[in-house]
């Protein structure tokens, strides 16, 4: 960082569109890359694995179909759950109405029964008072 800017080596390009890529020593990194590519081309070729996409495409299609089938089952399960929930609500309302009518009937029967008992007690009291003299 203490170097004077004017003393630094100026990098030039042969072509104005060529990028300036130089390391600290002033060697072009592009030249080194070209040399290493030539070394690779001289080395014995290694066989690449067969990357045919046919098997992957078939597997992809099968997995996609399986996902679609599972999504369809999931949607039908959600629909069934919603239907069961609605049926549950209807049945709960029906049970509530039945309990309400049963309690009203029981209350009516209970009050009628109490009224009848009161009437019977009055009758018995009246009958008993008539019999005592």
Backbone as CSV, one residue per row, in Angstrom:
resi,resn,N_x,N_y,N_z,CA_x,CA_y,CA_z,C_x,C_y,C_z
1,UNK,0.808,-1.197,0.000,0.000,0.000,0.000,0.858,1.272,0.000
2,UNK,2.105,1.102,0.336,2.993,2.270,0.363,3.562,2.594,-1.006
3,UNK,3.288,1.726,-2.026,3.806,1.987,-3.371,3.165,3.244,-3.940
4,UNK,3.951,3.919,-4.697,3.437,5.074,-5.395,2.653,4.571,-6.602
5,UNK,1.560,5.182,-6.849,0.703,4.732,-7.942,1.425,4.831,-9.275
6,UNK,2.245,5.806,-9.445,2.943,5.987,-10.723,3.997,4.922,-10.959
7,UNK,4.513,4.286,-9.886,5.540,3.266,-10.042,4.952,1.881,-10.334
8,UNK,3.657,1.739,-10.141,3.050,0.432,-10.404,3.068,0.126,-11.888
9,UNK,3.165,-1.165,-12.188,3.175,-1.593,-13.584,1.766,-1.446,-14.149
10,UNK,1.644,-0.807,-15.256,0.356,-0.637,-15.900,0.072,-1.870,-16.752
11,UNK,-1.095,-2.411,-16.589,-1.484,-3.594,-17.354,-2.171,-3.140,-18.631
12,UNK,-1.805,-3.750,-19.708,-2.389,-3.380,-20.992,-3.123,-4.573,-21.567
13,UNK,-4.001,-4.250,-22.489,-4.780,-5.290,-23.156,-4.494,-5.226,-24.645
14,UNK,-4.477,-6.394,-25.259,-4.311,-6.412,-26.709,-5.616,-6.009,-27.377
15,UNK,-6.706,-6.492,-26.839,-8.021,-6.215,-27.381,-8.769,-5.393,-26.335
16,UNK,-9.498,-4.385,-26.756,-10.159,-3.545,-25.758,-11.289,-4.285,-25.040
17,UNK,-11.786,-5.370,-25.605,-12.848,-6.133,-24.963,-12.314,-7.233,-24.061
18,UNK,-11.022,-7.475,-24.110,-10.411,-8.509,-23.278,-10.334,-8.003,-21.840
19,UNK,-10.778,-8.801,-20.882,-10.712,-8.335,-19.496,-9.278,-8.316,-18.999
20,UNK,-8.991,-7.388,-18.113,-7.663,-7.319,-17.504,-7.710,-8.163,-16.245
21,UNK,-7.051,-9.284,-16.290,-6.978,-10.155,-15.126,-5.517,-10.465,-14.914
22,UNK,-4.930,-9.837,-13.949,-3.519,-10.058,-13.648,-3.375,-10.309,-12.158
23,UNK,-2.416,-11.129,-11.843,-2.122,-11.333,-10.428,-1.088,-10.311,-9.992
24,UNK,-0.630,-10.407,-8.776,0.296,-9.430,-8.208,1.606,-9.381,-8.976
25,UNK,2.070,-10.506,-9.492,3.366,-10.557,-10.175,3.282,-9.998,-11.588
26,UNK,2.080,-9.731,-12.075,1.954,-9.196,-13.415,1.716,-10.260,-14.462
27,UNK,1.635,-11.524,-14.069,1.356,-12.591,-15.026,-0.139,-12.639,-15.286
28,UNK,-0.469,-12.909,-16.475,-1.875,-12.996,-16.829,-2.440,-14.326,-16.354
29,UNK,-3.521,-14.234,-15.628,-4.176,-15.459,-15.160,-4.825,-16.212,-16.312
30,UNK,-5.223,-15.479,-17.333,-5.818,-16.139,-18.491,-4.801,-17.040,-19.176
31,UNK,-3.550,-16.580,-19.257,-2.510,-17.406,-19.878,-2.288,-18.680,-19.081
32,UNK,-2.274,-18.552,-17.761,-2.079,-19.744,-16.925,-3.239,-20.717,-17.090
33,UNK,-4.455,-20.176,-17.187,-5.618,-21.044,-17.381,-5.540,-21.756,-18.720
34,UNK,-5.102,-21.052,-19.744,-4.961,-21.691,-21.054,-3.938,-22.816,-21.007
35,UNK,-2.822,-22.584,-20.317,-1.797,-23.626,-20.198,-2.337,-24.840,-19.447
36,UNK,-3.097,-24.605,-18.397,-3.621,-25.739,-17.633,-4.657,-26.510,-18.444
37,UNK,-5.418,-25.816,-19.301,-6.379,-26.508,-20.154,-5.661,-27.387,-21.170
38,UNK,-4.530,-26.906,-21.685,-3.751,-27.722,-22.624,-3.214,-28.966,-21.935
39,UNK,-2.770,-28.824,-20.678,-2.286,-29.981,-19.924,-3.384,-31.017,-19.757
40,UNK,-4.587,-30.542,-19.522,-5.714,-31.468,-19.340,-6.012,-32.192,-20.643
41,UNK,-5.947,-31.461,-21.746,-6.256,-32.099,-23.025,-5.223,-33.157,-23.386
42,UNK,-3.987,-33.021,-22.903,-2.949,-34.017,-23.181,-3.068,-35.241,-22.275
43,UNK,-3.693,-35.077,-21.137,-3.818,-36.216,-20.219,-4.835,-37.209,-20.763
44,UNK,-4.731,-38.493,-20.359,-5.699,-39.472,-20.863,-7.111,-39.097,-20.415
45,UNK,-8.030,-39.277,-21.329,-9.421,-38.910,-21.035,-10.038,-39.879,-20.040
46,UNK,-10.744,-39.295,-19.139,-11.478,-40.113,-18.164,-12.894,-40.278,-18.675
47,UNK,-13.457,-41.448,-18.435,-14.822,-41.662,-18.907,-15.796,-41.010,-17.926
48,UNK,-16.746,-40.320,-18.483,-17.776,-39.675,-17.674,-18.930,-40.647,-17.474
49,UNK,-19.594,-40.555,-16.370,-20.740,-41.446,-16.166,-21.845,-41.112,-17.153
50,UNK,-22.619,-42.116,-17.486,-23.735,-41.920,-18.407,-24.819,-41.139,-17.676
51,UNK,-25.062,-39.971,-18.153,-26.057,-39.120,-17.512,-27.313,-39.036,-18.366
52,UNK,-27.738,-40.156,-18.879,-28.947,-40.138,-19.694,-30.116,-39.738,-18.806
53,UNK,-30.903,-38.851,-19.320,-31.999,-38.309,-18.521,-33.262,-39.142,-18.638
54,UNK,-33.240,-40.153,-19.471,-34.434,-40.968,-19.674,-34.902,-41.595,-18.365
55,UNK,-33.979,-42.210,-17.630,-34.347,-42.843,-16.368,-34.846,-41.810,-15.366
56,UNK,-34.184,-40.669,-15.340,-34.603,-39.622,-14.415,-35.961,-39.063,-14.809
57,UNK,-36.194,-38.934,-16.113,-37.482,-38.436,-16.577,-38.593,-39.395,-16.202
58,UNK,-38.367,-40.704,-16.402,-39.375,-41.694,-16.035,-39.655,-41.653,-14.540
59,UNK,-38.587,-41.587,-13.759,-38.760,-41.531,-12.304,-39.476,-40.242,-11.906
60,UNK,-39.133,-39.139,-12.554,-39.770,-37.854,-12.277,-41.260,-37.921,-12.586
61,UNK,-41.601,-38.517,-13.731,-43.010,-38.638,-14.116,-43.758,-39.504,-13.115
62,UNK,-43.151,-40.619,-12.708,-43.798,-41.495,-11.726,-43.999,-40.775,-10.397
63,UNK,-42.983,-40.064,-9.952,-43.108,-39.333,-8.686,-44.158,-38.229,-8.784
64,UNK,-44.204,-37.564,-9.931,-45.191,-36.506,-10.125,-46.605,-37.085,-10.098
65,UNK,-46.804,-38.247,-10.750,-48.112,-38.894,-10.733,-48.487,-39.333,-9.319
66,UNK,-47.517,-39.849,-8.579,-47.776,-40.274,-7.203,-48.162,-39.073,-6.341
67,UNK,-47.465,-37.954,-6.532,-47.787,-36.740,-5.776,-49.192,-36.261,-6.113
68,UNK,-49.557,-36.294,-7.392,-50.899,-35.883,-7.802,-51.955,-36.789,-7.186
69,UNK,-51.698,-38.102,-7.163,-52.646,-39.039,-6.558,-52.786,-38.776,-5.061
70,UNK,-51.667,-38.526,-4.392,-51.716,-38.242,-2.956,-52.428,-36.919,-2.676
71,UNK,-52.202,-35.925,-3.526,-52.910,-34.648,-3.365,-54.406,-34.825,-3.562
72,UNK,-54.788,-35.686,-4.505,-56.201,-35.970,-4.735,-56.820,-36.650,-3.512
73,UNK,-56.105,-37.641,-2.954,-56.594,-38.314,-1.741,-56.714,-37.328,-0.585
74,UNK,-55.743,-36.445,-0.476,-55.755,-35.453,0.594,-56.951,-34.515,0.450
75,UNK,-57.229,-34.089,-0.769,-58.370,-33.202,-1.010,-59.678,-33.904,-0.672
76,UNK,-59.810,-35.180,-1.062,-61.039,-35.911,-0.739,-61.161,-36.134,0.762
77,UNK,-60.040,-36.349,1.447,-60.072,-36.511,2.903,-60.514,-35.212,3.573
78,UNK,-60.024,-34.075,3.066,-60.447,-32.788,3.625,-61.944,-32.573,3.408
79,UNK,-62.438,-32.941,2.230,-63.864,-32.810,1.948,-64.675,-33.689,2.889
80,UNK,-64.222,-34.916,3.093,-64.921,-35.826,3.999,-64.909,-35.289,5.429
81,UNK,-63.795,-34.723,5.849,-63.711,-34.145,7.198,-64.698,-32.989,7.341
82,UNK,-64.784,-32.136,6.322,-65.732,-31.017,6.365,-67.164,-31.526,6.433
83,UNK,-67.481,-32.566,5.637,-68.832,-33.134,5.668,-69.145,-33.721,7.039
84,UNK,-68.183,-34.436,7.630,-68.396,-35.009,8.959,-68.562,-33.909,10.007
85,UNK,-67.823,-32.835,9.858,-67.938,-31.720,10.796,-69.333,-31.087,10.710
86,UNK,-69.826,-30.909,9.476,-71.174,-30.356,9.301,-72.221,-31.303,9.869
87,UNK,-72.063,-32.607,9.629,-73.000,-33.596,10.166,-72.971,-33.580,11.693
88,UNK,-71.779,-33.442,12.271,-71.639,-33.367,13.732,-72.404,-32.171,14.277
89,UNK,-72.279,-31.018,13.603,-72.993,-29.820,14.050,-74.499,-30.005,13.986
90,UNK,-74.977,-30.630,12.913,-76.412,-30.881,12.779,-76.886,-31.807,13.896
91,UNK,-76.124,-32.874,14.155,-76.508,-33.810,15.213,-76.450,-33.151,16.591
92,UNK,-75.471,-32.291,16.825,-75.402,-31.586,18.108,-76.613,-30.679,18.297
93,UNK,-77.026,-30.000,17.235,-78.226,-29.161,17.322,-79.454,-30.013,17.617
94,UNK,-79.538,-31.160,16.948,-80.678,-32.055,17.155,-80.707,-32.569,18.595
95,UNK,-79.551,-32.960,19.120,-79.472,-33.431,20.510,-79.860,-32.304,21.459
96,UNK,-79.392,-31.099,21.181,-79.728,-29.952,22.027,-81.240,-29.709,22.030
97,UNK,-81.845,-29.768,20.841,-83.299,-29.582,20.746,-84.043,-30.687,21.499
98,UNK,-83.557,-31.933,21.378,-84.198,-33.043,22.093,-84.095,-32.850,23.603
99,UNK,-82.918,-32.452,24.073,-82.749,-32.209,25.507,-83.659,-31.082,25.974
100,UNK,-83.764,-30.064,25.147,-84.609,-28.925,25.485,-86.073,-29.355,25.589
101,UNK,-86.525,-30.127,24.601,-87.924,-30.579,24.631,-88.147,-31.568,25.776
102,UNK,-87.152,-32.439,26.052,-87.289,-33.371,27.172,-87.352,-32.623,28.495
103,UNK,-86.516,-31.614,28.652,-86.531,-30.873,29.907,-87.837,-30.099,30.047
104,UNK,-88.353,-29.552,28.940,-89.640,-28.851,28.996,-90.757,-29.826,29.346
105,UNK,-90.716,-31.010,28.739,-91.731,-32.027,29.027,-91.634,-32.482,30.475
106,UNK,-90.412,-32.720,30.934,-90.202,-33.143,32.320,-90.675,-32.056,33.284
107,UNK,-90.334,-30.816,32.967,-90.754,-29.701,33.808,-92.277,-29.609,33.830
108,UNK,-92.896,-29.750,32.667,-94.357,-29.704,32.581,-94.964,-30.850,33.380
109,UNK,-94.391,-32.040,33.198,-94.905,-33.196,33.947,-94.684,-32.998,35.440
110,UNK,-93.534,-32.489,35.802,-93.209,-32.300,37.213,-94.144,-31.272,37.851
111,UNK,-94.376,-30.156,37.142,-95.269,-29.130,37.699,-96.693,-29.635,37.752
112,UNK,-97.109,-30.388,36.725,-98.458,-30.959,36.747,-98.584,-31.948,37.901
113,UNK,-97.529,-32.717,38.091,-97.531,-33.688,39.177,-97.589,-32.960,40.521
114,UNK,-96.818,-31.897,40.644,-96.842,-31.134,41.895,-98.214,-30.510,42.120
115,UNK,-98.781,-29.973,41.036,-100.123,-29.388,41.154,-101.127,-30.449,41.581
116,UNK,-100.989,-31.632,40.991,-101.911,-32.720,41.353,-101.715,-33.112,42.814
117,UNK,-100.477,-33.159,43.265,-100.216,-33.511,44.663,-100.780,-32.454,45.607
118,UNK,-100.611,-31.185,45.222,-101.161,-30.104,46.053,-102.676,-30.221,46.109
119,UNK,-103.303,-30.478,44.956,-104.755,-30.634,44.919,-105.181,-31.816,45.781
120,UNK,-104.424,-32.910,45.675,-104.766,-34.088,46.480,-104.627,-33.783,47.971
121,UNK,-103.588,-33.071,48.347,-103.402,-32.712,49.754,-104.545,-31.828,50.224
122,UNK,-104.947,-30.889,49.388,-106.070,-30.015,49.754,-107.339,-30.843,49.904
123,UNK,-107.546,-31.723,48.956,-108.740,-32.579,49.049,-108.699,-33.430,50.312
124,UNK,-107.489,-33.984,50.562,-107.373,-34.807,51.766,-107.589,-33.964,53.020
125,UNK,-107.038,-32.752,52.992,-107.239,-31.873,54.144,-108.713,-31.505,54.303
126,UNK,-109.357,-31.209,53.199,-110.783,-30.870,53.245,-111.576,-32.087,53.702
127,UNK,-111.266,-33.224,53.179,-111.967,-34.461,53.547,-111.714,-34.782,55.021
128,UNK,-110.459,-34.573,55.434,-110.126,-34.859,56.831,-110.836,-33.889,57.763
129,UNK,-110.950,-32.635,57.390,-111.630,-31.666,58.250,-113.117,-31.934,58.305
130,UNK,-113.693,-32.446,57.252,-115.112,-32.770,57.246,-115.381,-33.997,58.105
131,UNK,-114.483,-34.874,58.174,-114.680,-36.130,58.894,-114.474,-35.958,60.403
132,UNK,-113.699,-35.006,60.837,-113.352,-34.875,62.247,-114.559,-34.484,63.105
133,UNK,-115.453,-33.679,62.775,-116.476,-33.296,63.750,-117.338,-34.414,64.176
